[in-house]
Amino acid sequence: HELGHLWMGHESSLDTEAEILGGRARSSVRNSPVEVAAEVFAAHVLMPLHRVLPRMTALGYQKSDLQNPEAAYALSLWFGVSYRAMVWHLTSLKQVSSGLAERLLETAPKKIKQSVL
């Protein structure tokens, strides 16, 4: 994310206490065009399509398997990113629809872990 800011020549900034600790201020900042661009940059650096598709194959998943929260969760673990980040990035990679992403995110990672165990 921070590398994205540097790469795109964004101005430097300091995070406020509210941004660090969360809350409403954080969500408005995170939705700014500059922050969205940095998030997209980070997602494509960490989870490029040319790595996601082979990992899906290695895990035995096809695109249709991504309807299952466990498949998206397994990918998130392998890439070392949050479940939420993986699911939304799968939409940007055109592997799941935004409607499916919203349905996937209705299942919390804790529930996925419990079902696997």
C-alpha positions in Angstrom: 0.0 0.0 0.0 2.7 2.5 1.0 4.8 1.5 -2.0 1.8 2.3 -4.1 1.7 5.8 -2.7 5.4 6.2 -3.5 5.1 4.7 -7.0 2.2 6.9 -7.9 3.8 10.1 -6.5 1.2 10.8 -3.9 2.0 13.4 -1.3 3.2 12.2 2.0 0.9 12.3 4.9 0.7 11.4 8.6 -2.1 9.2 9.9 -4.3 10.8 12.6 -5.1 8.9 15.8 -8.7 8.4 14.5 -7.4 6.8 11.3 -5.1 4.5 13.2 -7.6 3.4 15.8 -10.5 3.1 13.4 -14.0 4.6 13.3 -15.8 6.8 11.0 -12.8 9.0 10.1 -10.9 6.0 9.0 -13.6 4.9 6.6 -13.9 8.3 4.9 -10.1 8.4 4.5 -9.9 4.9 3.2 -12.5 5.7 0.5 -10.5 8.7 -0.9 -9.3 8.2 -4.5 -5.7 8.3 -3.4 -6.2 5.5 -0.8 -8.3 3.4 -3.1 -5.5 3.6 -5.7 -2.9 2.6 -3.2 -5.1 -0.4 -2.1 -5.6 -1.5 -5.7 -1.9 -1.2 -6.3 -1.1 -3.3 -3.2 -3.7 -6.0 -4.2 -2.2 -6.4 -7.7 1.3 -6.6 -6.3 0.4 -9.1 -3.6 -2.1 -11.1 -5.6 -1.5 -10.8 -9.4 -3.8 -12.8 -11.7 -0.8 -14.8 -13.0 -0.2 -16.1 -9.4 -3.9 -16.4 -8.3 -5.0 -18.7 -11.1 -2.1 -21.2 -10.8 -2.6 -21.3 -7.0 -6.3 -22.0 -7.5 -5.3 -25.0 -9.7 -2.7 -26.2 -7.2 -5.3 -26.1 -4.5 -7.7 -28.1 -6.7 -10.1 -25.2 -7.2 -12.0 -24.1 -10.3 -13.7 -20.7 -10.7 -17.0 -22.3 -9.6 -15.4 -23.4 -6.3 -15.0 -19.7 -5.3 -18.7 -19.7 -4.4 -17.5 -21.6 -1.3 -16.1 -19.3 1.5 -13.5 -22.0 2.3 -11.9 -21.7 -1.1 -11.5 -17.9 -0.9 -10.3 -18.3 2.7 -7.6 -20.9 1.6 -6.4 -18.4 -1.0 -6.2 -15.6 1.5 -4.1 -17.8 3.8 -1.7 -18.7 1.0 -1.3 -15.1 -0.2 -1.0 -13.8 3.4 -3.8 -11.3 3.1 -7.1 -10.8 4.9 -10.2 -12.8 3.8 -11.9 -9.5 2.9 -9.0 -8.3 0.8 -8.9 -11.7 -1.1 -12.6 -11.7 -1.7 -12.7 -8.1 -3.1 -9.6 -8.7 -5.1 -11.2 -11.8 -6.7 -13.9 -9.4 -8.0 -11.3 -7.1 -9.6 -9.7 -10.2 -11.2 -13.2 -11.1 -12.6 -13.2 -14.4 -10.7 -16.4 -13.6 -8.7 -19.2 -11.1 -9.0 -19.6 -8.3 -6.5 -22.9 -9.9 -5.4 -21.1 -13.2 -4.7 -18.3 -11.3 -2.9 -20.9 -9.7 -0.6 -22.4 -13.1 0.0 -19.0 -14.6 0.8 -18.2 -11.8 3.2 -21.4 -12.7 5.2 -19.4 -15.7 6.4 -16.9 -14.5 9.0 -13.4 -16.1 8.9 -14.1 -17.4 12.4 -17.0 -19.5 11.1 -14.9 -20.7 8.2 -12.2 -21.9 10.6 -14.7 -23.6 12.7 -16.2 -25.4 9.8 -12.8 -26.6 8.6 -12.0 -27.9 12.1 
